[in-house]
Amino acid sequence: HRVAGESLASALAGMGMDTGVDIGKLWEASDLVDEHLGDEPVAPLAPRLAVRAAEYDLPAGLVAALDGQLRAHAAGDRLLEVLDELTLIRGEAGWPPLAAPIGQILASQALIHVLSARRYGTVVDEFRSLVQGVYGRTPSEIDPTVARAVALLADGLPLDDDPPSAEDVRAEAEGLAASEEELVLIALFGEEAEALLHSIRARHSRDDSLAAGVDQTRAERIRELVRIVQESGVAEVEIEDDGMRVSVRRAETPAPLQLIAPLAEEEPGELPIVPAAALSPSRVESPMVGVFYRSPEPGSPPFVEVGDVVVPGQTLCLLEAMKLFNELKAENGGRVTAIHVENGKPVEFGQLLFELEPIAAPPVL
């Protein structure tokens, strides 16, 4: 029902309080409203919506409006997704109060995110105004990433008066960007992208140093074997280390070094022997820090399942980093034997994602 303002004004006037309101005009307005709207009771709110409104601490009318819009799009079963997204957006926008029209603005943006399966791919004008401070200052700070995404999508509004050129960004990056894609990341996200790339470079350096140390150690051992054979009367020395067998024999000419692959049990019929290393599973590791997605969009089939046969260049998954989606493709063909990460989970650089079992003849797409 509408608020009985005329009754309240009359009560205050009876208490000797001057409201400054013309009560006669107020009664005329109330009669006009009743004539056109009637005095029918408001339809009660469905219990399931009342429970969700209390659970998410949202106005019941806002939840009911969202439910109606979802049903109009044949997506009535996605109400909880929209309510979760609404709570997330409200936090990113600085926790503004849900008084009209702010609640409706946040609800519209959450509805777009869920139905399009893409966050901030489209931004309503009112939400852009909210982030840019048109409606006033929010109680908390607005997420910088969201503020920049909104600025990027502003129609006809340049991000800067004088946007930097690619050469300027490359010079500021000081050689950090190893590709055009990384240069774009630095241009869009600035210090956040630089911190991520520095972290990736540091991990690569540690891995390279470790590998170099291992190779140097093996080389020292081989040289030591050669010295022993040359300085002693031993005719042959053979050692096995980390699956590699090294044999050094004394001869009139300088002793050759032979790397002998592990012996495989021969089958009758003179079949060729395949090295054991060639049959080991191929590991597919994450090239970046991000979020792992098995399918191109929610509700669609995964790119691959355990048991599928893939070919080089086939997409295995998506990795999201700083709101950008990157396809991870198979470098080698084989059969998927294991998937080590659940959909939607964060992954670290170098984390094992898939294992592929080599096959004799990869299929052709």
Order of alpha helices (4+ residues) and beta strands (2+ residues): alpha-alpha-alpha-alpha-alpha-alpha-alpha-alpha-alpha-alpha-alpha-beta-beta-beta-beta-beta-beta-beta-beta-beta-beta-beta
